[in-house]
Amino acid sequence: MSTCARTEIFGLADNCDAARRGAIGVLADLGGFDAKLFASETYGHEGEDALRHLFRVAASLDSPIVGEPEVTGQLRDAVRIATAHDHVGSGLSAIIQAANGAAKRIRSETPIGERSVSMAACASQVARDVQGDLSRVGAILVTGGEMGELIVDQLRAAGLTRLTVVARSHARAEIGARRYECHYGVLDDLPALLPDADIVVTSLGAGRHLFDRGMAAAALAQRRRRPILFVDAAIPSDVDPAVNDLDGAFVYSLDDLERIALEGRSSRHRAAEDAEAIVGEEVEGFRRATAERNATPAVTALRAHFERVRADVLAELPSADPVLEDVTRRLVNRLLHAPSEALRALSAENDPAGLQAEKLLRHLFDIESRVKSALPNDRNAGTEKENKS
């Protein structure tokens, strides 16, 4: 899985050290690096630590910006590609499904992804709050700084389609218009363009107020007080602060956007504490369920052994008796219920006594071969395939 910050490889293997060396070797060969030098730039997790790490990655708790949803799509794409190349066995698939389930639960039970944390995303949220459906509004970008373009990118991602790019010169404006496939103009056109603009994003830093109180008041009058949102990302400001005093004018500076972003980050960090607790619960639940399933073949073989003995005894009787058939079946079930549940519980608790108990059962009842025969026919093949993954 590749993100903006790292590349990670998840898999199942009997020998984790060998698997890690193999993965590092592949990456080193692809990049033309010495594997020994490359190894020092990597990290690895095994067992339950690896399980917890994948769950945290899927929930965007291990991201530079906690709670950002991009990592969910990155993980989904990685799984799709790996599956298409036959690199996801049944065991790894079950783990990924559990990780996605944990991420979904975190999204539904915590507000971790509800508030924007970058200034550009905050500007987009403010625009939706002020103007509603962005597909129905028009905007002006007075270009000249990267932040203004980042904000417009967010607005377009949120549905904005009508845009006019304005710059100092026709040539500079035309370059911006080609990027966004939209109309363009120059600074002298602003008084004529403003009445049709629902949103103004400016990042020029012209050294003077491009939008003063008089220009804004005239535009609002033509708009019959329909609101205009000014997002002033310029240093120094392109919008006169007095514009904010007008009814129907909303001016947000970089300081305003930073304050909103900081509030969002603080909220996400508080939600992350609850999310970490959910990850812990989901990892433990998955581990217990897996351990219980691993104990099932021994339990199944033990029950098959008792059923076989019961059938042999009944076969020695001179005639079949439905009452004895029912009574002996219930007797076997009751006798095996407690040891079966105890073995599953020991496995779920990861208690070493569980392994010892299973070995003792196999020895006492000579069911080693029966344990193997109780496995599904494709289980060993599937495990081998997962280990190769």
C-alpha positions in Angstrom: 0.0 0.0 0.0 1.4 3.4 -1.0 0.5 6.7 0.7 1.9 10.1 0.5 4.3 9.3 3.4 5.3 5.6 3.0 4.9 2.3 1.3 3.8 -0.7 3.4 3.6 -4.4 2.7 1.2 -6.6 4.7 1.3 -10.4 4.5 1.2 -13.8 6.2 4.3 -15.9 6.6 5.7 -18.8 8.7 9.1 -17.0 8.8 8.6 -13.3 9.2 12.3 -12.5 9.0 12.7 -14.2 5.7 9.5 -12.6 4.4 10.8 -9.2 5.4 14.1 -9.7 3.7 12.3 -10.9 0.6 10.1 -7.8 0.5 13.0 -5.4 1.1 14.9 -7.2 -1.7 12.0 -6.7 -4.1 11.7 -3.0 -3.3 15.5 -2.5 -3.4 15.7 -4.1 -6.9 12.8 -2.0 -8.2 14.4 1.2 -7.0 18.0 0.2 -7.8 19.1 0.4 -4.2 21.5 -1.7 -2.1 19.2 -3.9 0.0 21.4 -3.6 3.1 21.3 0.2 2.9 17.6 0.2 2.1 16.8 -2.1 5.1 17.9 0.6 7.5 15.1 2.8 6.2 12.3 0.3 7.0 10.4 -0.9 10.0 8.4 -4.0 10.7 5.7 -5.4 13.0 4.8 -9.1 13.7 1.9 -10.9 15.2 -0.6 -8.9 17.1 1.5 -5.7 16.7 1.2 -6.1 12.9 -2.6 -6.7 13.3 -3.0 -3.6 15.4 -0.9 -1.5 13.0 -3.1 -2.5 10.0 -6.2 -1.7 11.9 -4.8 1.8 12.8 -3.7 2.4 9.2 -7.2 1.5 7.9 -8.8 3.8 10.4 -6.4 6.7 9.4 -5.0 6.8 12.9 -1.4 6.3 11.6 -1.6 9.2 9.1 0.1 12.6 9.3 -3.3 14.1 9.5 -5.4 11.9 11.7 -8.8 11.0 10.3 -8.2 12.0 6.7 -10.2 9.6 4.5 -7.7 9.3 1.6 -6.0 6.4 3.2 -9.2 4.4 3.1 -9.2 4.7 -0.7 -5.5 3.9 -0.9 -6.0 0.7 1.1 -8.9 -0.3 -1.1 -6.9 0.2 -4.2 -4.0 -1.8 -2.8 -6.3 -4.7 -2.0 -7.9 -4.6 -5.4 -4.6 -4.7 -7.2 -3.2 -7.4 -4.9 -6.3 -9.5 -5.3 -6.2 -9.2 -9.1 -2.6 -10.6 -9.0 -3.7 -13.5 -6.7 -1.7 -12.2 -3.7 -4.5 -12.1 -1.1 -5.3 -15.5 0.5 -8.3 -16.3 2.7 -6.4 -15.5 5.9 -5.2 -12.1 4.8 -8.6 -11.3 3.3 -10.2 -12.0 6.6 -7.8 -9.7 8.4 -8.4 -6.9 5.8 -12.1 -7.2 6.2 -11.8 -7.0 10.0 -9.6 -3.9 9.6 -12.1 -2.2 7.3 -14.9 -3.2 9.7 -13.0 -1.5 12.6 -12.5 1.6 10.4 -16.2 1.8 9.6 -17.1 1.5 13.2 -14.8 4.3 14.1 -16.3 6.5 11.5 -19.8 5.8 12.7 -19.1 6.0 16.5 -16.6 8.9 16.6 -16.5 12.4 15.0 -12.9 11.8 13.8 -13.6 12.7 10.2 -16.3 15.3 10.6 -14.2 18.5 10.8 -11.7 19.8 8.3 -8.2 20.2 9.5 -6.4 21.9 6.5 -7.0 25.6 5.7 -8.0 24.8 2.1 -10.5 22.2 3.3 -11.8 24.6 5.9 -12.4 27.2 3.2 -14.4 24.7 1.2 -16.5 23.9 4.2 -17.2 27.6 4.9 -18.2 28.0 1.3 -20.8 25.2 1.6 -22.1 26.7 4.9 -22.5 30.1 3.3 -23.6 29.3 -0.3 -25.0 25.7 0.0 -24.7 23.6 -3.2 -21.5 24.7 -4.9 -22.6 23.4 -8.2 -25.1 26.3 -8.4 -22.7 29.2 -7.6 -20.0 31.1 -9.5 -16.6 32.1 -8.2 -13.7 34.4 -8.9 -10.0 33.4 -8.3 -7.6 36.3 -8.2 -4.5 34.2 -8.7 -1.0 34.9 -7.6 -0.4 32.5 -4.7 -0.5 28.8 -4.2 -3.0 28.9 -1.3 -5.6 30.4 -3.5 -5.3 27.7 -6.1 -5.4 25.0 -3.3 -8.6 26.5 -2.1 -10.2 26.5 -5.6 -9.1 22.9 -6.0 -11.1 22.0 -2.9 -14.1 24.0 -4.1 -14.0 22.3 -7.4 -13.8 18.9 -5.7 -16.9 19.9 -3.7 -18.9 20.7 -6.9 -17.9 24.2 -8.1 -18.0 24.5 -11.9 -18.4 28.2 -12.8 -15.1 29.9 -12.3 -13.3 33.0 -13.6 -9.6 33.4 -13.2 -8.3 37.0 -12.8 -4.7 38.1 -12.8 -2.5 41.2 -13.3 -2.0 40.4 -17.0 -4.0 38.7 -19.8 -1.2 36.2 -20.3 -1.1 35.2 -16.6 -4.9 34.9 -16.5 -5.0 32.9 -19.6 -2.6 30.4 -18.2 -4.8 29.9 -15.1 -7.9 29.7 -17.3 -6.4 26.9 -19.3 -5.7 24.9 -16.2 -9.3 25.2 -15.0 -10.9 25.4 -18.5 -12.8 28.6 -17.6 -13.2 32.3 -18.4 -10.5 34.8 -17.4 -10.0 38.6 -16.9 -7.6 41.2 -15.5 -7.8 43.3 -12.3 -9.6 46.1 -14.1 -12.5 43.7 -14.8 -13.2 43.0 -11.1 -15.9 45.7 -10.6 -17.8 44.3 -13.5 -17.3 40.6 -12.5 -18.0 40.9 -8.8 -21.8 41.2 -9.0 -22.0 37.7 -10.6 -19.6 36.1 -8.0 -20.9 34.2 -5.1 -17.4 33.3 -3.9 -14.2 35.3 -4.3 -10.9 33.6 -3.6 -7.9 36.0 -3.7 -4.2 35.3 -3.0 -2.5 38.0 -5.1 -1.1 40.2 -2.3 -1.2 43.3 -4.5 -0.2 45.7 -1.7 -3.5 47.4 -1.9 -7.1 46.5 -1.3 -8.5 45.0 -4.5 -11.9 44.8 -3.0 -12.9 47.9 -0.9 -16.1 48.7 0.9 -17.5 50.7 -2.0 -17.0 48.1 -4.6 -18.5 45.4 -2.4 -21.5 47.5 -1.5 -22.2 48.2 -5.1 -22.0 44.5 -6.0 -24.3 43.5 -3.1 -26.8 46.1 -4.2 -26.9 44.6 -7.7 -27.2 41.2 -6.2 -30.2 42.3 -4.1 -28.2 41.4 -1.0 -27.5 37.8 -2.1 -24.3 37.0 0.0 -20.8 37.1 -1.2 -18.1 35.1 0.5 -14.5 36.5 0.3 -11.7 34.1 1.1 -8.7 36.4 1.5 -5.6 34.2 1.3 -3.3 37.1 0.4 -0.5 38.6 2.5 -0.9 41.6 2.7 -4.7 41.4 2.5 -6.5 41.9 -0.8 -9.9 42.6 0.9 -10.6 45.6 3.0 -11.6 44.4 6.5 -14.4 47.0 6.4 -16.1 44.8 3.8 -17.0 42.4 6.5 -19.2 45.0 8.1 -21.6 45.0 5.1 -24.8 42.9 5.3 -24.4 40.0 3.0 -20.6 40.1 2.9 -18.5 37.4 4.7 -14.7 37.8 4.8 -12.4 35.0 6.0 -8.7 35.7 6.3 -5.9 33.1 6.6 -6.0 33.7 10.4 -9.7 32.7 10.4 -9.1 29.6 8.4 -6.1 28.6 10.6 -8.3 29.0 13.7 -11.0 26.7 12.2 -8.3 24.2 11.2 -6.8 24.1 14.7 -10.2 23.6 16.2 -10.7 20.7 13.8 -7.3 19.1 14.7 -8.1 19.4 18.4 -11.5 17.7 17.9 -9.9 14.9 15.9 -7.2 14.3 18.5 -9.9 13.9 21.1 -11.9 11.6 18.9 -8.7 9.6 18.2 -8.5 8.5 21.9 -11.9 6.9 21.5 -10.9 5.4 18.1 -7.8 3.8 19.6 -10.0 2.1 22.2 -12.2 0.8 19.4 -9.1 -0.6 17.6 -8.1 -2.4 20.8 -11.5 -4.0 21.1 -11.6 -5.0 17.4 -8.1 -6.5 17.4 -8.9 -8.5 20.6 -12.2 -9.7 19.1 -10.6 -10.8 15.9 -7.7 -12.5 17.8 -10.2 -14.4 20.0 -12.4 -15.5 17.1 -9.3 -16.7 15.1 -8.0 -18.6 18.1 -11.4 -20.3 18.7 -11.5 -21.3 15.0 -8.0 -22.7 15.3 -9.2 -25.0 18.1 -12.2 -26.2 16.1 -10.4 -29.0 14.2 -9.3 -30.7 17.4 -12.8 -30.4 18.9 -14.4 -31.7 15.7 -12.0 -34.7 15.6 -12.7 -35.5 19.3 -16.5 -35.4 18.7 -16.1 -37.6 15.6 -14.1 -40.1 17.7 -16.8 -40.3 20.3 -19.5 -40.5 17.7 -17.7 -43.4 16.0 -17.4 -45.2 19.3 -21.1 -44.6 20.0 -22.1 -46.0 16.6 -19.9 -49.1 17.1 -21.5 -49.9 20.4 -25.0 -49.4 19.0 -24.1 -51.7 16.1 -23.3 -54.5 18.5 -26.9 -54.5 19.8 -29.2 -57.2 18.4 -31.7 -54.6 17.0 -31.8 -50.8 16.5 -33.5 -49.0 19.3 -34.5 -45.3 18.5 -34.6 -44.5 22.2 -31.0 -45.7 22.8 -30.0 -43.8 19.7 -31.3 -40.6 21.1 -30.2 -41.1 24.6 -26.6 -42.0 23.7 -26.3 -39.0 21.3 -27.4 -36.6 24.0 -25.1 -38.3 26.5 -22.1 -37.8 24.2 -23.0 -34.2 23.5 -23.3 -33.4 27.3 -20.0 -35.2 28.1 -18.1 -33.3 25.4 -19.7 -29.8 25.8 -17.6 -28.7 28.8 -14.2 -29.9 27.5 -15.0 -28.4 24.0 -15.9 -25.0 25.4 -12.9 -25.1 27.7 -10.5 -25.8 24.8 -12.0 -23.0 22.8 -11.7 -20.6 25.7 -8.1 -21.5 26.3 -7.3 -20.9 22.7 -9.1 -17.6 22.7 -7.2 -16.5 25.8 -3.9 -17.4 24.1 -3.2 -19.6 27.1 -0.3 -22.0 26.6 -2.4 -24.6 28.5 -4.7 -24.7 25.4 -1.9 -26.2 23.3 -1.0 -28.6 26.0 -4.6 -29.6 26.4 -5.0 -30.2 22.6 -1.9 -32.4 22.6 -3.1 -34.4 25.5 -6.5 -35.0 23.9 -4.8 -36.2 20.7 -2.6 -38.5 22.7 -5.3 -39.9 25.0 -7.8 -40.6 22.2 -5.3 -41.2 19.4 -7.0 -38.6 17.2 -3.9 -37.0 15.6 -4.8 -38.4 12.2 -8.5 -37.5 12.7 -7.5 -33.9 13.4 -5.8 -33.7 10.1 -8.7 -35.4 8.3 -11.1 -32.9 9.9 -9.5 -30.0 8.1 -11.2 -28.8 4.8 -9.5 -30.2 1.7 -8.3 -26.8 0.5 -7.2 -25.5 3.9 -3.5 -26.6 3.6 -3.4 -25.3 0.0 -4.9 -22.0 1.1 -2.4 -21.6 4.0 0.5 -22.3 1.6 -0.9 -19.7 -0.8 -1.2 -17.1 2.0 2.3 -17.7 3.2 3.5 -17.0 -0.3 1.6 -13.7 -0.1 
